[in-house]
């Protein structure tokens, strides 16, 4: 099973969506029945739980559970959230991709859309943000005016431009403004979204609100440091890259690219846009992701050009 991007040209424009490819068509046989296909289409419209599907499709609930089990085992659907309803826990399911298929091993031709090589770990890392080929979320930077308990002015918001251009290699922009200041998110109470947080907890108040709940986080110990268990990282270029469930809505995700210092945040942006193969080598979409990195100046010109993974 391999995740790829399905690209379609229509009226002179290119459209893409995530597709999971299998080398054995038997793997998607669980979707071959009429009812299984109806379940998949219903879940594509909106995440749902079995009882709702049984009512919507007017079939016995046990039949729904049977097909849900098969689709889960085949990797065609996944649990995206859980809710307590009428004293029971309801699991909501959704497709793991917008398309499924199988392919023969030969016959590839080169297709030049961008110069960037997009590997499967990178697609999985940003999956919730670009799974339908359109950016779905907010890029949140600190306000450049004095704000928050430390009355700081963020000076790293422009780093988001680098990330935005990078993401543009494999997704398009949805019909809304995706860049947000941390103060705007708070004022609009727009927490229940996929969010990419840029900047440390002193300059980005949204990160500050979830910082204590992180397994590896920022703490004040005579200066701001990254703490991981008994280890502390206080270097000017030491940064933290995280992907976790959004604590305000667990069906959404939060990505953190932050350092206690401005240059460390820049190192995180460079790490994820230029050295993602190294950073995401062991990425597992079913687990919270933490990386502590250090920016390096290998050519001695005073600028970060490489990174080292500390944890």
C-alpha positions in Angstrom: 0.0 0.0 0.0 1.4 3.4 -1.0 -0.1 6.9 -0.8 0.3 9.0 -4.0 -1.3 12.1 -5.5 -3.8 11.6 -8.3 -3.5 14.5 -10.8 -6.3 15.3 -13.3 -6.2 18.0 -16.0 -9.5 19.7 -16.6 -10.1 22.7 -18.8 -6.5 23.7 -18.6 -6.2 23.4 -14.8 -4.7 20.7 -12.7 -6.5 19.1 -9.8 -5.2 16.6 -7.3 -6.4 14.3 -4.6 -4.8 11.7 -2.3 -5.0 8.2 -3.6 -3.9 5.0 -1.9 -2.5 2.4 -4.3 -2.4 -1.4 -3.8 -0.3 -3.9 -5.6 -2.9 -6.6 -5.0 -6.5 -5.8 -6.0 -7.8 -8.3 -3.4 -6.9 -5.7 -0.8 -9.8 -3.5 -1.9 -12.3 -6.4 -2.3 -14.0 -5.2 0.9 -15.4 -2.3 -1.1 -16.7 -4.4 -3.9 -20.3 -5.0 -2.6 -23.1 -2.4 -3.2 -23.6 -1.8 0.5 -19.8 -1.3 1.2 -19.6 1.2 -1.6 -22.6 3.1 -0.2 -21.0 3.2 3.2 -17.8 4.5 1.7 -19.6 7.2 -0.2 -21.6 8.2 2.9 -18.4 8.5 4.9 -16.8 10.6 2.2 -19.7 13.1 2.6 -19.1 13.3 6.3 -17.6 11.2 9.1 -20.3 9.1 10.8 -20.8 6.2 13.3 -22.5 2.9 12.4 -26.0 3.6 13.9 -26.2 6.8 11.9 -25.2 4.9 8.7 -27.8 2.2 9.4 -30.5 4.8 9.6 -29.3 6.7 6.6 -28.9 3.6 4.4 -32.0 1.9 5.8 -30.2 -1.4 6.6 -29.7 -3.5 9.8 -27.0 -2.1 12.0 -25.2 -5.5 12.1 -24.6 -5.3 8.4 -23.0 -1.9 8.8 -20.7 -3.3 11.5 -19.7 -6.2 9.3 -18.7 -4.0 6.4 -17.1 -1.4 8.7 -14.9 -4.1 10.1 -13.8 -5.2 6.7 -13.1 -1.7 5.5 -11.1 -1.0 8.6 -9.0 -4.1 8.2 -8.3 -3.2 4.6 -7.2 0.3 5.6 -9.9 2.0 3.5 -11.4 3.8 6.5 -10.1 5.0 9.9 -11.5 6.3 13.2 -11.3 10.1 13.2 -13.0 10.9 16.4 -15.0 9.5 19.4 -18.0 11.0 21.2 -20.1 9.9 24.1 -23.8 9.6 23.2 -26.6 8.1 25.3 -24.0 6.5 27.7 -22.0 4.8 24.9 -18.9 5.8 23.0 -19.6 6.4 19.3 -16.6 6.0 16.9 -16.8 8.2 13.8 -15.2 6.8 10.6 -14.0 8.5 7.4 -12.1 7.2 4.3 -8.3 7.2 4.6 -8.0 8.8 1.2 -10.2 10.4 -1.5 -9.4 7.6 -4.0 -8.3 4.0 -4.0 -6.8 1.8 -6.8 -4.3 -0.8 -7.8 -1.5 -0.6 -10.3 0.9 -2.6 -12.3 4.6 -2.2 -11.4 5.7 -1.0 -14.9 4.7 1.8 -17.3 5.5 5.0 -15.4 6.3 8.1 -17.4 7.9 11.3 -16.1 5.4 14.0 -15.3 7.0 17.4 -14.4 4.8 19.6 -12.3 7.3 20.7 -9.7 11.0 20.1 -9.0 10.2 18.9 -5.5 10.2 15.2 -4.8 7.2 14.4 -2.5 7.7 11.3 -0.5 5.0 9.3 1.3 6.1 10.4 4.8 5.7 14.0 3.8 2.3 13.4 2.3 1.3 11.6 5.5 2.6 14.4 7.7 0.5 17.0 6.0 -2.3 14.6 5.1 -5.1 16.3 7.1 -4.0 19.7 5.7 -3.9 18.7 2.0 -5.7 15.4 1.7 -8.2 16.7 -0.9 -5.5 18.6 -2.9 -6.5 21.9 -1.3 -5.0 23.4 1.8 -7.4 22.8 4.7 -6.4 24.7 7.8 -4.7 27.8 9.1 -1.1 28.9 9.3 -0.8 30.8 12.6 2.0 33.3 13.4 2.6 35.6 16.3 1.3 39.2 16.1 4.0 41.8 15.2 2.5 44.2 17.8 2.9 43.9 21.6 0.6 41.2 22.9 0.3 38.4 25.5 1.6 38.2 29.1 5.1 39.1 27.9 4.1 42.0 25.7 6.3 40.6 22.9 6.3 41.5 19.2 6.8 38.5 17.0 9.5 38.8 14.4 9.3 35.4 12.8 5.9 35.6 11.0 7.5 36.0 7.6 8.9 32.5 7.9 5.4 31.4 7.0 6.0 32.5 3.4 8.7 29.9 3.0 6.3 27.2 4.3 3.4 28.5 2.1 5.5 28.3 -1.1 6.6 24.8 -0.1 3.1 23.6 0.5 2.0 25.1 -2.8 4.1 22.3 -4.6 1.4 19.8 -3.8 -1.8 21.6 -2.9 -3.9 24.6 -4.0 -5.4 27.4 -1.9 -9.0 27.1 -0.7 -11.3 30.1 -1.2 -10.5 31.8 2.1 -7.5 33.5 3.8 -5.5 30.8 5.6 -2.9 33.0 7.3 -3.9 34.0 10.9 -2.3 36.0 13.7 -2.5 34.3 17.1 -4.5 37.2 18.3 -7.0 36.7 15.5 -7.5 33.0 16.4 -8.2 34.0 20.0 -10.5 36.8 19.1 -12.5 34.7 16.6 -12.3 31.6 18.8 -11.1 29.7 15.7 -9.4 26.9 17.5 -11.3 24.0 16.0 -9.3 23.8 12.8 -6.1 22.1 11.5 -3.4 24.6 12.5 0.3 25.1 11.8 1.7 27.1 14.6 4.9 29.1 13.8 7.0 30.6 16.6 7.6 29.8 20.3 5.2 30.2 23.2 6.4 33.7 24.0 5.4 35.1 20.6 2.6 32.6 19.6 -0.2 32.6 22.2 -1.9 29.6 20.7 1.2 27.5 21.3 1.4 29.0 24.8 -2.0 27.6 25.6 -1.1 24.0 24.7 2.6 24.1 25.6 2.3 22.5 29.1 0.4 19.5 27.6 3.2 18.6 25.2 5.4 15.7 26.0 8.4 17.8 25.0 7.8 21.5 25.6 9.2 24.9 26.4 10.0 25.9 30.0 11.5 28.9 31.7 14.7 27.9 33.6 16.7 31.2 33.8 16.0 31.3 30.1 13.6 29.6 27.7 14.7 26.0 27.0 13.2 22.9 25.3 12.7 20.2 27.9 12.5 16.5 27.1 12.4 14.3 30.2 15.6 15.2 32.1 17.3 16.7 29.0 17.3 20.4 28.2 18.1 22.2 25.0 18.9 25.9 25.1 20.9 26.4 21.9 20.1 29.5 19.7 19.3 27.1 16.8 17.5 24.4 18.8 13.9 23.9 17.7 10.9 21.7 18.2 8.8 20.1 15.5 5.5 18.5 16.7 2.3 17.0 15.2 -0.5 16.2 17.7 -4.3 16.0 17.8 -5.9 19.4 18.2 -7.0 19.5 21.9 -10.0 21.7 21.0 -11.2 19.2 18.4 -9.5 15.8 18.2 -10.6 15.2 14.6 -8.2 18.0 13.6 -4.4 18.2 13.9 -1.8 20.8 15.0 1.7 21.1 13.6 4.2 23.1 15.6 7.4 24.6 14.1 9.0 26.6 16.9 12.1 27.6 18.8 12.7 29.6 21.9 14.8 31.9 19.7 13.8 33.4 16.3 16.7 31.6 14.5 15.5 28.2 16.0 12.1 28.7 14.5 13.8 29.4 11.1 15.7 26.2 11.6 12.4 24.3 12.0 11.0 25.8 8.8 14.3 24.8 6.9 14.1 21.3 8.5 10.6 20.6 7.2 10.9 22.2 3.8 14.4 21.2 2.8 15.4 18.2 5.0 12.0 16.5 5.5 13.3 13.1 4.4 15.7 13.1 7.4 13.2 14.6 9.8 10.2 12.4 8.9 12.1 9.2 8.3 10.2 7.2 11.0 7.0 9.2 10.9 3.9 7.2 12.0 0.6 8.9 11.4 -1.0 6.9 14.2 1.2 8.4 16.9 2.0 11.9 18.2 5.2 13.1 16.5 8.0 15.0 18.2 11.4 16.0 16.8 14.0 18.2 18.5 16.4 19.6 15.8 19.4 21.9 15.7 20.1 24.2 12.8 23.7 24.1 11.4 25.8 26.5 9.4 28.0 24.0 7.5 29.4 26.4 4.9 30.3 29.0 7.4 28.4 31.9 5.8 26.4 32.7 9.0 23.2 31.2 7.6 21.5 27.9 8.5 21.9 25.4 5.7 21.5 22.0 7.3 20.0 20.4 10.4 20.9 17.8 13.0 18.2 15.7 14.8 18.8 15.8 18.5 15.8 13.7 19.4 
